[in-house]
Amino acid sequence: MLSRTADNLYWLSRYVERAEFVARILDAAHRLASLPTSYGGGETNEWASALASAGDPEVFKPHYDGVNAATVCDFLAFSPHNPSSIRSCIESARENARSVRTALTTEMWDTINGAWLELRSYEKKDLDRDAFSRFLDWVKGISLTFDGSAYRTMLRNDTYWFTRLGTAIERADNTARILDVKYKILLPASETVGGSLDYFQWTTILREVSAFNAYHWVYRESVKPLLVADLLILNRQMPRSFTNCYGVLVEHLDLIADAYGRRGASQRLASNLLARLESEEIDRVFASGLHEFVIAFIGENNKVGAAIADQYLG
């Protein structure tokens, strides 16, 4: 496969996954903003949290007067100045898809092209809270439809494998950012860890990644930060966990290496990181610092992404 084709497939999947992530962040921020102010002692920072998790505050500042629901929603959903806004992600996904139109199945192309066309109708509307929630559900539905179309209709060859690489590495990064923002930013200093607001925020994190029911199936007890982190970092059964994402990465990097007859840095780095995750224990993660662990993982994940780009996409 030409490196340009591999690059388009890889980034097509990353942008679709990123659009869904931003939609989930905005949905969570709306849930948290609906809490009575008494929950946080009058302090609320869910919109700053959403901006830190899914956007770049330095890009945000020149275009908006302050951080609030209206400005953050516009920046993360529709701003052309934000390369990670839902609008930018769908446009970039469509551009990548158009470049490899013949490599995609009809169902995949129709999903992305249809989303690009329908997006214009949302941009022209002044959306109230309910309409904006329906827009976020629509975005999440695009990702589910695209992913399902790929799974159900693509041949299992390198075209499919590169789409899986893009999805897995983006998903791992997104899960890490959700965890770190909750741990570092979201809980006001006046609130107690383990208090009612802390509990609600961790529950919202689980709902963000469609893991609320999974949590109770696995642990069969009330929501606890250590167990939420265990589910999202180390549990191989959880589709958005670090360990599951790296299981997918290693599997498909190995398939590509076998098909091309050559292994390289991406296989080595991904396999090493998976082995470390599989041998890790969540008590040890918390003892050494969840924030430090997550930041280190984001850096390692970026190194794997760079190795994939150098090896196959350049």
Secondary structure in CASP SS format (residue, H / E / C, confidence):
PFRMAT SS
TARGET T0000
AUTHOR 0000-0000-0000
METHOD secondary structure of the structure
MODEL  1
M C 1.00
L C 1.00
S H 1.00
R H 1.00
T H 1.00
A H 1.00
D H 1.00
N H 1.00
L H 1.00
Y H 1.00
W H 1.00
L H 1.00
S H 1.00
R H 1.00
Y H 1.00
V H 1.00
E H 1.00
R H 1.00
A H 1.00
E H 1.00
F H 1.00
V H 1.00
A H 1.00
R H 1.00
I H 1.00
L H 1.00
D H 1.00
A H 1.00
A H 1.00
H H 1.00
R H 1.00
L H 1.00
A H 1.00
S C 1.00
L C 1.00
P C 1.00
T H 1.00
S H 1.00
Y H 1.00
G H 1.00
G C 1.00
G C 1.00
E C 1.00
T C 1.00
N C 1.00
E H 1.00
W H 1.00
A H 1.00
S H 1.00
A H 1.00
L H 1.00
A H 1.00
S H 1.00
A H 1.00
G C 1.00
D C 1.00
P H 1.00
E H 1.00
V H 1.00
F H 1.00
K H 1.00
P H 1.00
H H 1.00
Y C 1.00
D C 1.00
G C 1.00
V C 1.00
N C 1.00
A H 1.00
A H 1.00
T H 1.00
V H 1.00
C H 1.00
D H 1.00
F H 1.00
L H 1.00
A H 1.00
F C 1.00
S C 1.00
P C 1.00
H C 1.00
N C 1.00
P C 1.00
S C 1.00
S C 1.00
I H 1.00
R H 1.00
S H 1.00
C H 1.00
I H 1.00
E H 1.00
S H 1.00
A H 1.00
R H 1.00
E H 1.00
N H 1.00
A H 1.00
R H 1.00
S H 1.00
V C 1.00
R H 1.00
T H 1.00
A H 1.00
L C 1.00
T C 1.00
T H 1.00
E H 1.00
M H 1.00
W H 1.00
D H 1.00
T H 1.00
I H 1.00
N H 1.00
G H 1.00
A H 1.00
W H 1.00
L H 1.00
E H 1.00
L H 1.00
R H 1.00
S H 1.00
Y H 1.00
E H 1.00
K C 1.00
K C 1.00
D C 1.00
L C 1.00
D C 1.00
R H 1.00
D H 1.00
A H 1.00
F H 1.00
S H 1.00
R H 1.00
F H 1.00
L H 1.00
D H 1.00
W H 1.00
V H 1.00
K H 1.00
G H 1.00
I H 1.00
S H 1.00
L H 1.00
T H 1.00
F H 1.00
D H 1.00
G H 1.00
S H 1.00
A H 1.00
Y H 1.00
R H 1.00
T H 1.00
M C 1.00
L C 1.00
R C 1.00
N C 1.00
D H 1.00
T H 1.00
Y H 1.00
W H 1.00
F H 1.00
T H 1.00
R H 1.00
L H 1.00
G H 1.00
T H 1.00
A H 1.00
I H 1.00
E H 1.00
R H 1.00
A H 1.00
D H 1.00
N H 1.00
T H 1.00
A H 1.00
R H 1.00
I H 1.00
L H 1.00
D H 1.00
V H 1.00
K H 1.00
Y H 1.00
K H 1.00
I H 1.00
L H 1.00
L C 1.00
P C 1.00
A C 1.00
S C 1.00
E C 1.00
T C 1.00
V C 1.00
G C 1.00
G C 1.00
S H 1.00
L H 1.00
D H 1.00
Y H 1.00
F H 1.00
Q H 1.00
W H 1.00
T H 1.00
T H 1.00
I H 1.00
L H 1.00
R H 1.00
E H 1.00
V C 1.00
S C 1.00
A C 1.00
F H 1.00
N H 1.00
A H 1.00
Y H 1.00
H H 1.00
W H 1.00
V H 1.00
Y H 1.00
R C 1.00
E C 1.00
S C 1.00
V C 1.00
K C 1.00
P H 1.00
L H 1.00
L H 1.00
V H 1.00
A H 1.00
D H 1.00
L H 1.00
L H 1.00
I H 1.00
L C 1.00
N C 1.00
R C 1.00
Q C 1.00
M C 1.00
P C 1.00
R C 1.00
S C 1.00
F H 1.00
T H 1.00
N H 1.00
C H 1.00
Y H 1.00
G H 1.00
V H 1.00
L H 1.00
V H 1.00
E H 1.00
H H 1.00
L H 1.00
D H 1.00
L H 1.00
I H 1.00
A H 1.00
D H 1.00
A H 1.00
Y H 1.00
G C 1.00
R C 1.00
R C 1.00
G C 1.00
A H 1.00
S H 1.00
Q H 1.00
R H 1.00
L H 1.00
A H 1.00
S H 1.00
N H 1.00
L H 1.00
L H 1.00
A H 1.00
R H 1.00
L H 1.00
E H 1.00
S C 1.00
E C 1.00
E C 1.00
I H 1.00
D H 1.00
R H 1.00
V H 1.00
F H 1.00
A H 1.00
S H 1.00
G C 1.00
L H 1.00
H H 1.00
E H 1.00
F H 1.00
V H 1.00
I H 1.00
A H 1.00
F H 1.00
I H 1.00
G H 1.00
E H 1.00
N H 1.00
N H 1.00
K H 1.00
V H 1.00
G H 1.00
A H 1.00
A H 1.00
I H 1.00
A H 1.00
D H 1.00
Q H 1.00
Y H 1.00
L H 1.00
G C 1.00
END
